[in-house]
Amino acid sequence: MKGTLLVKPLNAVLRYDTRVFLKMCPFCIFQLDGQAGTTRPCKNGGKHPMWEGQSVELQKKEAGFTNFQLRIELIDEQLWADENIGQVEVLVDR
């Protein structure tokens, strides 16, 4: 069954800050079936960014909503080049 996966990120608790003088402005990238959706950056979120009220819709192209991988990346928005904070792949079973 094809359909839409709605992801509603709330917040993150990070162990380190990639910046020395300013706070990070993290945003999330969610990847599913070759497509990606992003949140808006949490300005000056630092190690405790919040994305409450934001959501990302991803279309599930393959049949079935069980046993699929959702890739989540956390990126720090910077003026010249964004910096990777971390990433994880989550196996969604239901």
DSSP file with accessible surface (Angstrom, degrees, kcal/mol):
  #  RESIDUE AA STRUCTURE BP1 BP2  ACC     N-H-->O    O-->H-N    N-H-->O    O-->H-N    TCO  KAPPA ALPHA  PHI   PSI    X-CA   Y-CA   Z-CA
    1    1 A M              0   0  162      0, 0.0    63,-0.2     0, 0.0     2,-0.2   0.000 360.0 360.0 360.0 127.6    0.0    0.0    0.0
    2    2 A K        +     0   0  152     61,-0.1     2,-0.3    59,-0.1    59,-0.2  -0.558 360.0 127.0 -89.3 157.7    1.4    3.4   -1.0
    3    3 A G  E     -A   60   0A  22     57,-1.1    57,-3.8    -2,-0.2     2,-0.4  -0.976  52.8 -62.7 179.1-165.4    0.8    6.5    1.1
    4    4 A T  E     -A   59   0A  70     -2,-0.3     2,-0.6    55,-0.2    55,-0.2  -0.902  28.3-153.4-113.3 132.5    2.2    9.4    2.9
    5    5 A L  E     -A   58   0A  35     53,-3.6    53,-2.6    -2,-0.4     2,-0.6  -0.924  12.6-158.2-101.7 121.6    4.5    9.4    5.9
    6    6 A L  E     -A   57   0A  80     -2,-0.6     2,-0.5    51,-0.2    51,-0.2  -0.910   6.5-166.1-103.9 116.5    4.1   12.5    8.1
    7    7 A V  E     -A   56   0A  22     49,-3.0    49,-2.5    -2,-0.6    23,-0.0  -0.904   6.7-173.5-106.3 127.5    7.2   13.2   10.3
    8    8 A K        -     0   0  141     -2,-0.5    47,-0.2    47,-0.2     2,-0.1  -0.807  10.3-161.3-121.7  87.9    6.8   15.7   13.1
    9    9 A P        -     0   0   19      0, 0.0    45,-0.4     0, 0.0    44,-0.1  -0.438  10.3-178.4 -69.2 141.6   10.2   16.4   14.7
   10   10 A L        -     0   0  105      1,-0.4    41,-3.0    42,-0.1    42,-0.7   0.836  50.6 -45.3-102.9 -61.5   10.0   18.0   18.2
   11   11 A N  B     -B   50   0B  95     39,-0.3    -1,-0.4    40,-0.2     2,-0.3  -0.950  42.3-132.0-161.5 177.5   13.6   18.6   19.5
   12   12 A A        -     0   0   19     37,-1.8     2,-0.5    -2,-0.3     0, 0.0  -0.978   5.2-149.4-141.4 152.1   17.0   17.2   19.9
   13   13 A V        -     0   0  112     -2,-0.3     2,-0.3    35,-0.1    35,-0.2  -0.960  27.2-167.2-121.5 107.9   19.5   17.0   22.7
   14   14 A L        -     0   0   30     33,-2.8    33,-0.1    -2,-0.5     3,-0.1  -0.702  23.2-144.2-101.7 151.7   23.0   17.1   21.2
   15   15 A R  S    S+     0   0  233     -2,-0.3     2,-0.3     1,-0.1    -1,-0.1   0.673  80.2  21.0 -87.4 -20.4   26.3   16.3   23.0
   16   16 A Y        -     0   0  124     30,-0.1     2,-0.5    31,-0.0    -1,-0.1  -0.971  66.2-128.8-146.2 162.1   28.5   18.9   21.2
   17   17 A D        -     0   0   51     -2,-0.3    30,-0.1     2,-0.1     6,-0.0  -0.946  10.9-150.2-112.1 129.2   28.3   22.2   19.3
   18   18 A T  S    S+     0   0   28     -2,-0.5     2,-0.3    28,-0.1    -1,-0.1   0.647  77.9  74.6 -74.5 -13.0   30.1   22.4   16.0
   19   19 A R        -     0   0   53      3,-0.2     5,-0.1     1,-0.1    -2,-0.1  -0.747  61.0-160.5-103.8 151.5   30.6   26.1   16.4
   20   20 A V  S    S+     0   0  127     -2,-0.3    -1,-0.1     3,-0.1     3,-0.0   0.877  89.0  17.9 -92.9 -44.7   33.1   27.8   18.7
   21   21 A F  S    S+     0   0  192      2,-0.1     2,-0.2     1,-0.0    -2,-0.0   0.791 122.5  41.0-104.0 -31.7   31.7   31.3   19.0
   22   22 A L  S    S-     0   0  119      1,-0.0     2,-0.2    24,-0.0    -3,-0.2  -0.727  85.3-100.9-114.3 165.9   28.1   31.2   17.9
   23   23 A K        -     0   0  125     -2,-0.2    21,-0.3     1,-0.1    22,-0.1  -0.591  42.9-103.5 -84.7 149.1   25.3   28.7   18.5
   24   24 A M        -     0   0    0     -2,-0.2    22,-2.3    20,-0.2    21,-0.6  -0.255  16.3-146.6 -64.7 157.5   24.4   26.1   15.8
   25   25 A C        -     0   0   11     52,-0.3    52,-2.2    19,-0.2    18,-0.2  -0.711  30.3-167.9-122.3  75.0   21.3   26.6   13.6
   26   26 A P  E     +C   76   0C   0      0, 0.0    16,-2.9     0, 0.0     2,-0.3  -0.301  12.8 178.4 -72.9 147.9   20.3   22.9   13.1
   27   27 A F  E     -C   75   0C  22     48,-2.5    48,-2.8    14,-0.2     2,-0.4  -0.954  22.3-123.0-139.2 161.0   17.8   21.5   10.7
   28   28 A C  E     -C   74   0C   6     -2,-0.3    11,-1.9    46,-0.2     2,-0.5  -0.832  11.5-161.3-106.7 144.5   16.7   18.0    9.8
   29   29 A I  E     -CD  73  38C  31     44,-2.4    44,-2.6    -2,-0.4     2,-0.5  -0.996   9.7-164.5-120.2 125.0   16.7   16.2    6.5
   30   30 A F  E     -CD  72  37C   7      7,-3.1     7,-2.2    -2,-0.5     2,-0.4  -0.943   5.6-165.8-110.0 130.4   14.4   13.1    6.3
   31   31 A Q  E     +CD  71  36C  66     40,-2.7    40,-2.3    -2,-0.5     2,-0.3  -0.968  15.4 160.4-123.6 133.8   15.0   10.7    3.4
   32   32 A L  E >   - D   0  35C   3      3,-2.1     3,-1.9    -2,-0.4    27,-0.2  -0.967  68.8 -10.6-151.1 128.5   12.6    7.9    2.2
   33   33 A D  T 3  S-     0   0   41     36,-0.4     3,-0.1    -2,-0.3    37,-0.0   0.862 128.4 -50.4  51.6  41.4   12.5    6.1   -1.1
   34   34 A G  T 3  S+     0   0   88      1,-0.3     2,-0.3     0, 0.0    -1,-0.3   0.549 118.1 102.5  79.7   5.7   14.9    8.5   -2.8
   35   35 A Q  E <   -D   32   0C  51     -3,-1.9    -3,-2.1    24,-0.1     2,-0.3  -0.831  53.1-154.2-118.6 161.0   13.2   11.7   -1.8
   36   36 A A  E     -D   31   0C  64     -2,-0.3     2,-0.3    -5,-0.2    -5,-0.2  -0.976   9.3-172.4-136.3 148.8   14.0   14.2    0.9
   37   37 A G  E     -D   30   0C  15     -7,-2.2    -7,-3.1    -2,-0.3     2,-0.3  -0.982  13.0-158.3-136.3 147.7   12.2   16.7    3.1
   38   38 A T  E     -D   29   0C  84     -2,-0.3    -9,-0.2    -9,-0.2     2,-0.2  -0.896  11.7-134.1-127.7 156.8   13.7   19.3    5.4
   39   39 A T        -     0   0    7    -11,-1.9     3,-0.1    -2,-0.3    17,-0.0  -0.526  40.2 -94.9 -91.2 170.5   12.7   21.3    8.4
   40   40 A R        -     0   0  162     -2,-0.2   -12,-0.2     1,-0.1    -1,-0.1  -0.588  52.8 -92.9 -78.8 150.1   13.5   25.0    8.7
   41   41 A P        -     0   0   34      0, 0.0     2,-1.0     0, 0.0   -14,-0.2  -0.349  29.6-126.4 -63.5 143.4   16.7   25.7   10.7
   42   42 A C    >   -     0   0   24    -16,-2.9     3,-2.0     4,-0.1     4,-0.3  -0.818  32.6-131.2 -89.1  98.9   16.3   26.3   14.4
   43   43 A K  T 3  S-     0   0  131     -2,-1.0   -18,-0.2     1,-0.3   -19,-0.1  -0.331  82.0  -8.8 -59.3 126.2   18.0   29.7   14.7
   44   44 A N  T 3  S+     0   0  100    -21,-0.3    -1,-0.3     1,-0.1   -19,-0.2   0.778  88.0 145.1  55.2  33.4   20.6   29.7   17.5
   45   45 A G    X   +     0   0   13     -3,-2.0     3,-2.0   -21,-0.6   -20,-0.2   0.734  26.3 175.6 -71.4 -23.5   19.2   26.3   18.7
   46   46 A G  T 3   -     0   0    2    -22,-2.3    -1,-0.2    -4,-0.3   -28,-0.1  -0.233  66.4 -18.2  57.2-133.9   22.7   25.2   19.8
   47   47 A K  T 3  S+     0   0   89      1,-0.2   -33,-2.8   -34,-0.1    -1,-0.3   0.455 141.7  51.7 -85.4  -0.4   22.7   21.8   21.5
   48   48 A H  S <  S+     0   0  120     -3,-2.0    -1,-0.2   -35,-0.2   -35,-0.1  -0.395  73.8 171.6-133.5  58.3   18.9   22.0   22.2
   49   49 A P        -     0   0    0      0, 0.0   -37,-1.8     0, 0.0     2,-0.4  -0.325  14.7-156.9 -70.6 152.6   17.1   22.8   18.9
   50   50 A M  B     +B   11   0B  99    -39,-0.2   -39,-0.3   -24,-0.1   -40,-0.1  -0.994  22.1 174.9-132.0 138.2   13.3   22.6   18.7
   51   51 A W    >   +     0   0    6    -41,-3.0     3,-2.1    -2,-0.4   -40,-0.2  -0.011  24.9 158.3-126.5  25.8   11.2   22.2   15.6
   52   52 A E  T 3   +     0   0  118    -42,-0.7   -42,-0.1     1,-0.3     3,-0.1  -0.223  67.2  25.6 -55.5 138.8    7.7   22.0   17.3
   53   53 A G  T 3  S+     0   0   86      1,-0.3     2,-0.3   -44,-0.1    -1,-0.3   0.320  99.7 109.1  88.7  -8.1    4.9   22.8   14.9
   54   54 A Q    <   -     0   0   23     -3,-2.1    -1,-0.3   -45,-0.4     2,-0.3  -0.717  43.5-179.8 -98.5 152.7    6.9   21.7   11.8
   55   55 A S        -     0   0   65     -2,-0.3     2,-0.4   -47,-0.2   -47,-0.2  -0.986  17.6-150.0-147.8 156.9    6.2   18.6    9.8
   56   56 A V  E     -A    7   0A   9    -49,-2.5   -49,-3.0    -2,-0.3     2,-0.5  -0.999  11.1-152.2-129.1 127.9    7.6   16.9    6.7
   57   57 A E  E     -A    6   0A 126     -2,-0.4     2,-0.4   -51,-0.2   -51,-0.2  -0.894  13.8-177.1-102.9 129.4    5.5   14.8    4.3
   58   58 A L  E     -A    5   0A   1    -53,-2.6   -53,-3.6    -2,-0.5     2,-0.5  -0.988  22.6-130.5-125.2 134.9    7.2   12.0    2.4
   59   59 A Q  E     -A    4   0A  87     -2,-0.4     2,-0.8   -55,-0.2   -55,-0.2  -0.720  14.8-138.2 -86.4 127.7    5.5    9.8   -0.1
   60   60 A K  E     +A    3   0A   8    -57,-3.8   -57,-1.1    -2,-0.5     4,-0.1  -0.781  24.0 178.8 -85.2 111.9    5.9    6.0    0.3
   61   61 A K        +     0   0  120     -2,-0.8    -1,-0.2   -59,-0.2     2,-0.2   0.836  56.5  69.8 -85.2 -37.6    6.4    4.7   -3.2
   62   62 A E  S    S-     0   0  124      1,-0.1   -59,-0.1     2,-0.1     2,-0.0  -0.494  95.1 -92.6 -83.8 156.6    7.0    1.0   -2.5
   63   63 A A  S    S+     0   0   83     -2,-0.2     3,-0.1   -61,-0.1   -61,-0.1  -0.341  86.7  31.7 -66.9 142.9    4.2   -1.2   -1.3
   64   64 A G        -     0   0   23    -63,-0.2   -61,-0.1     1,-0.1    -2,-0.1   0.380  62.0-129.3  89.4 139.4    3.7   -1.7    2.4
   65   65 A F  S    S+     0   0   54    -63,-0.1     2,-0.3    28,-0.1     3,-0.2  -0.077  80.8  88.3-109.2  30.3    4.3    0.5    5.5
   66   66 A T  S    S+     0   0   78      1,-0.2    27,-0.2    -3,-0.1    28,-0.2  -0.945  83.8  13.5-126.0 151.2    6.3   -2.1    7.4
   67   67 A N  S    S+     0   0  106     25,-0.5     2,-0.3    -2,-0.3    26,-0.2   0.940  84.2 134.6  54.9  58.6   10.0   -2.8    7.4
   68   68 A F  E     - E   0  92C  13     24,-1.9    24,-3.3    -3,-0.2     2,-0.4  -0.934  51.5-117.1-130.9 160.0   11.4    0.3    5.6
   69   69 A Q  E     - E   0  91C  99     -2,-0.3     2,-0.5    22,-0.2   -36,-0.4  -0.820  17.9-166.5-100.8 134.1   14.3    2.6    6.4
   70   70 A L  E     - E   0  90C  15     20,-2.7    20,-3.1    -2,-0.4     2,-0.5  -0.983  12.9-152.4-115.0 120.7   13.9    6.3    7.2
   71   71 A R  E     -CE  31  89C  58    -40,-2.3   -40,-2.7    -2,-0.5     2,-0.4  -0.826  10.6-168.7 -97.1 132.2   17.2    8.2    7.1
   72   72 A I  E     -CE  30  88C  43     16,-3.1    16,-2.4    -2,-0.5     2,-0.4  -0.986   3.5-174.6-123.8 126.0   17.5   11.3    9.3
   73   73 A E  E     -CE  29  87C  29    -44,-2.6   -44,-2.4    -2,-0.4     2,-0.5  -0.947  13.5-151.5-118.5 143.4   20.4   13.8    9.1
   74   74 A L  E     -CE  28  86C  22     12,-3.1    11,-3.0    -2,-0.4    12,-1.6  -0.971  21.2-176.2-113.9 123.8   21.0   16.7   11.3
   75   75 A I  E     -CE  27  84C  15    -48,-2.8   -48,-2.5    -2,-0.5     2,-0.6  -0.939  24.1-135.3-125.2 141.7   22.8   19.6    9.6
   76   76 A D  E     -CE  26  83C   0      7,-3.4     7,-2.2    -2,-0.4     2,-0.4  -0.867  25.0-134.4 -95.4 117.2   24.1   23.0   11.0
   77   77 A E        +     0   0   63    -52,-2.2   -52,-0.3    -2,-0.6     2,-0.3  -0.600  33.9 174.9 -72.3 123.9   23.1   25.8    8.6
   78   78 A Q        -     0   0   60     -2,-0.4     4,-0.1     1,-0.1   -54,-0.0  -0.891  41.1-112.0-129.1 163.8   26.2   28.0    8.1
   79   79 A L  S    S+     0   0  148     -2,-0.3     3,-0.1     1,-0.1    -1,-0.1   0.918 110.7  20.9 -62.1 -47.3   26.9   31.0    5.9
   80   80 A W  S    S-     0   0  235      1,-0.3     2,-0.3    -3,-0.0    -1,-0.1   0.907 135.4  -2.6 -93.8 -49.4   29.4   29.4    3.5
   81   81 A A  S    S-     0   0   66      2,-0.0    -1,-0.3    -4,-0.0    -2,-0.1  -0.953  70.8-118.6-149.5 128.1   28.8   25.6    3.8
   82   82 A D        -     0   0   87     -2,-0.3     2,-0.4    -4,-0.1    -5,-0.2  -0.309  30.3-139.7 -64.1 149.2   26.4   23.6    5.9
   83   83 A E  E     -E   76   0C  80     -7,-2.2    -7,-3.4     0, 0.0     2,-0.3  -0.943  11.3-120.2-119.8 135.4   28.0   21.2    8.3
   84   84 A N  E     +E   75   0C  74     -2,-0.4    -9,-0.2    -9,-0.2     3,-0.1  -0.523  26.4 178.2 -71.6 128.7   26.9   17.6    9.2
   85   85 A I  E     -     0   0C  13    -11,-3.0     2,-0.3     1,-0.4   -10,-0.2   0.808  60.7 -50.0 -95.4 -42.6   26.1   17.2   12.9
   86   86 A G  E     -E   74   0C  28    -12,-1.6   -12,-3.1     2,-0.0    -1,-0.4  -0.974  47.1-147.1 178.9 170.4   25.0   13.5   12.7
   87   87 A Q  E     -E   73   0C 106     -2,-0.3     2,-0.3   -14,-0.2   -14,-0.2  -0.986   8.3-175.3-153.6 158.2   22.8   11.0   11.0
   88   88 A V  E     -E   72   0C  78    -16,-2.4   -16,-3.1    -2,-0.3     2,-0.5  -0.985  18.7-140.4-152.5 150.3   20.9    7.8   11.7
   89   89 A E  E     -E   71   0C 108     -2,-0.3     2,-0.5   -18,-0.2   -18,-0.2  -0.986  21.3-159.7-114.1 128.0   18.9    5.2    9.8
   90   90 A V  E     -E   70   0C  58    -20,-3.1   -20,-2.7    -2,-0.5     2,-0.7  -0.919  12.0-140.4-112.4 127.9   15.7    4.0   11.5
   91   91 A L  E     -E   69   0C 104     -2,-0.5     2,-0.6   -22,-0.2   -22,-0.2  -0.790  18.0-155.4 -85.1 118.3   14.0    0.8   10.7
   92   92 A V  E     +E   68   0C  32    -24,-3.3   -24,-1.9    -2,-0.7   -25,-0.5  -0.868  17.9 175.4 -97.9 120.9   10.3    1.4   10.8
   93   93 A D              0   0   90     -2,-0.6    -1,-0.1   -27,-0.2   -28,-0.1   0.646 360.0 360.0-101.1 -20.0    8.4   -1.8   11.4
   94   94 A R              0   0  243    -28,-0.2    -1,-0.2   -26,-0.1   -28,-0.1  -1.000 360.0 360.0-147.1 360.0    4.8   -0.4   11.7
